[in-house]
Amino acid sequence: MARIDYIDDPNAPAINSVVPSVVCAVRDEAGRVLLIHKVDNDLWALPGGGHEPGESIVDTVVREVREETGVEVEVVGFVGTYTNPRHVMAYDDGEVRQQFSLCFLGRQIGGSPREDGTESKEVRWVRPEDVPGLNIHPSMRMRIEHALDSGRTVPYLG
């Protein structure tokens, strides 16, 4: 399913959906962060996805990272909430979703990176200094920057 992201765009379509979702910043021993090249919008992002009925939010993080990357994680921290009503995602099925994302920190405990072909077309460990050169939506870039900022002591609330 194709997706178009709008941010601070007065011509964005009207929101008709809010779906709680998660992303996870997973770092390896070398300090690299696990990123996926998404199929739906052709942008780089942290792995993640929608919260499903019957799951704890931590279960959602673990499941989504495994599904999209092949990496098994444990959640070790919380980065923040990202609920900007001016960030709108329009899907080709007519859904127009407001951003509602919780960002977590994760630690790899197993598995190895692989793309799933459905949501991710590439999965890669990326050095923090290489992140600025990737095509990343501004909202996702903010989450990545917050997750990589070792000086942050409180979660982002936005």
Secondary structure, 3 states (H helix, E strand, C coil): CCEEEEECCCCCCCCCEECCEEEEEEECCCCCEEEEEECCCCCEECCEEECCCCCCHHHHHHHHHHHHHCEEEEEEEEEEEECCCCEEEEECCCCEEECCEEEEEEEEEEECCCCCCCCEEEEEEECHHHHHHCCECHHHHHHHHHHHCCCCCCCEEC
